[in-house]
């Protein structure tokens, strides 16, 4: 037994070393490829759309202000100012949008840092820290004429409701452009009249309302359907919801759209929330914004990574969610989506723009034996929506989640339940235990042999029963 344990340890260490070595080579190549694609897309955008399109790898200021917004950087914190409904609004953006060092430079910096710890002290270390801080952010100041600048720029800025050349222009993806009212796509089910309670379902990253409506909704009992109103939304930028090209998909924008599309038109006063992955961050923010209205919070695979003292929150979460490893495959995919602005746009160009072809092939190969709702949710988004939502919500909200949880713990009376798949390789099960450490009353249920998706898909009947029990207890 001792020999087998030692052999297993050696094999594990060997596998880890190989993974690190191969990852370094692959991601160094991807760093170069993304750099080259930057120029390719600038030329393509100019010839197809007759306009140079800025990106984050050159200048955060240029990328953000080109959408009609003003970037303000003060004491290391970046925010944008925009004019909406004749009001000035200040929104936070994640520095991971424009501060993503290449793997080679990151390894070099960490190596130099270790050497400096051994050989240098005092003022030299302080000066290096100043240099380092200066290279991480793109900052500038805005003077007192900001209002005039906003009115001039935003007032004259052309809106771009139609998709860019690299986005899909099919009827499904552009259906929102024909509506005069910009609200999310909402699928309402359950009780029509005299509903006793309301439930809001929020999907995760690169998904849609079908994640709930194709799995849970058909499996709720008749008693639930007769007493509850069930609302599943496509988040801003996903599914059949609006995908504005000039949006930065900030936390405020996502919350405002949920309120404008569900809470206000349906006159929802009190409700339960069920959220998956990225949706858990929106659920917590919504609960804090409406503390007296939320009856229960059910979080599935919440991406909560406590930030060590002294670490920059957004950058820490970026490395946790996307560690730049080729194995497991899901980490490789997450790293492509998080670190590489132009490679991820290429993936969207190949997959999302041609989603009708891929859906047809999937149905042809399977002979329609499986429903393709997961594929449809994965395909129906734009690169702009996915890129900004990922960074501004998952990474950018990292510094706020502790505050949200403290508010839920200390000021909200709602039940908190957390579900997690034991085999989840994207969001490790430790994240759910981290939630419980912040909110001790939270009940954790770890599902064996289930991952990030199969926590619901494949066990929808059992999960529907779990939810019904949660709602019954929290309402009683």
JOVEN-V153760 format. One line per field, one symbol per residue. psi: psi as a letter, one per 20 degrees, with the letter a starting at -180 (. if undefined). burial: I if it has 24 or more other ideal C-beta (glycine too) atoms within 12 Angstrom, else O. A space follows every 10 residues. Layout:
psi: ???
burial: ???
//
This chain:
psi: ghgghgghgg gggghggggg ghgggghggh ggghgghghg hggghghgjk pporriigph gghgiijkqp pppplipprq proplkqppp qqqpiihinn qqhghggggh ghghhhhhiq rchggghhhg gghhihqoqr rpaikhghgg hgghhjppqm hqqrhjqqkr hghjhhhiqi onrqppoprb pgqkphrqpp poraplarhh hghifggijq rhhghiiqpp ppqoqpiqcj rqmpijqjlr gggggghggh hfgghjlogq rqppqpchhh ghgghhhhhm hihphqpopp lpmooppqpi qpgghghghg hnjlqiprhh hgghhghhho ghghhgghgh gghkhhghhg hghggikkiq qkhggghhhm rrggggghgg ghfgghjhih hggghhgggh iqjqqpppqq phjoigoqhh hhhhghhhnh ipppopoqkq bhgihgohkh gghghgghhg hgghh.
burial: OOOOOOOOOO OOOOOOOOIO OOIOOIIIOI IOOIOOIIOO IIOOIOOOOO OOIIIIIOOI IOIIIIIIII IIIOOOOIII IIIOOOOOOI IIIIIIIIII IIIOOIOOOO OOOOOOOOOO OOOOOOOOOO OOOOOIIIIO OIOOOIOOII OOIIOOOOOI OOIIIIIIOO OIIIOIIOOO OOIIIIIIII OOOOIOIIII IIIIIIIIII IIIIIIIOII OOOIIOIIII IIIIIIIIII IIIIIIIIII IIIIIIIIII IIIOOIOIOI IIIIIIIIII IIIIIIIIII OOIIIIIIII IIIIIOIOOO OIIIIIIIII IIIIIIOOOI IIIIIIIIII IIIIIIIIIO IIIOIOOOIO OIOOOOOOOO OIIIIIIIII IIIIIIIIII IIIIIIIIII IIOIIOIIIO OIOIIIIIII IOOIIIIIIO IIOIIIOIIO OIIIIIIOOI IIIIIIIOII OOIIOIIIOI IOOIOO
//
